[in-house]
Amino acid sequence: MTEQELRRIADRVADALAQHGVFVEDDKIDELVATLHAFVLAAERGVPQMRG
């Protein structure tokens, strides 16, 4: 997934959250992109099991 695709998704997520009263400031979109990127990688590779 490209950076541009992730940014478009982040913008849509921010819009959806705003409809529910949760606002993502413009200067936090990069952090949302990074979070989405990590989520996509985890979904592709799987999340390692935590040992307790």
Helices and strands as residue ranges (DSSP letters): H 3-18, G 26-28, H 29-45
